[in-house]
Amino acid sequence: MGTWGTAIFSNDLAADAKNDYKEHIANGKAPKEARVLLQKEHGITEDNNEDSREFWLVLSLIEYKLGRLEDEVKEKAIAIIDSGENLKDWQNLGADAKDVKKREAVLEKLKQTLLSEQPAAKPVKKRPVNITPYKIGEVFYYQHTNEKFYLFLVYRHHTDKGGTYACAQQLDASYEAKTDFENIDLSSLSIRDTKPQMITNWHGRLYKSLIKQSRIGLAGVYTNNPDEIEKTAVGCYITRWEYFETGKRDYLFDF
């Protein structure tokens, strides 16, 4: 159970399960059919273990928010909350007392949510397919809200059923204008010491807006040092264009 916060949706399972469940519903599956498919896809059995407990908690909130909460899922989630087993899971994973207390409050809030009247069923549209426009080895520029231009090397593609995403690493340079990097050898630039990013929302409004404003585009090709590309292909943060814009995750970049 990869976890990065105490909230119900702050773990690796939730990110995937939410998208997968919505996709099944968008494809015409009934809630139970979608749930059974989700269990199979994520290897969840009826066994009472750490992963299954997390699954039922996550699924209960997914179904509730979409107005499709099944009685069986609701009962399982509340039983897990009442048992205290999920809090023990957190303790076993090494969470400190402060985080366990926060998690306890999150679970109590979830229980109250599940016991309340759920919203009407919401229509679920099929996810648009993400297709990054940049090839491996290409460098794209991005103009930050501070008006400076920054360069990102696409060192790898990641493809799944949601599309193809660019895995990018920031290069060690910034510029006041596009003309400042139009005629330079991009391969002479080093990789900046920040964690690589897998950018996911190439189909979104913000990306389209950046394109329209000419704040993102192809800068050139990183041709002369392919070995350097491979060195960066170890782990990455899943990143949306909003993180570039708002500064919510400034620690990921050097703007």
Secondary structure, 3 states (H helix, E strand, C coil): CCECCCCCCCEHHHHHHHHHHHHHHHCCCCHHHHHHHHHHHCCCCCCCCHHHHHHHHHHHHHHHHCCCCCHHHHHHHHHHHHHCHHHHHHHHCCCCHHHHHHHHHHHHHHHHHHHCCCCCCCCCCCCCCEECCCCCCEEEEEECCCCCEEEEEEEEEEEECCEEEEEEEEEEEEECCHHHCCCCCHHHCCECCCCCEEECCCCCHHHHHHHHCCCEEEEEECCCCHHHHHHCCCCCEEECHHHHHHCCCHHHCCC
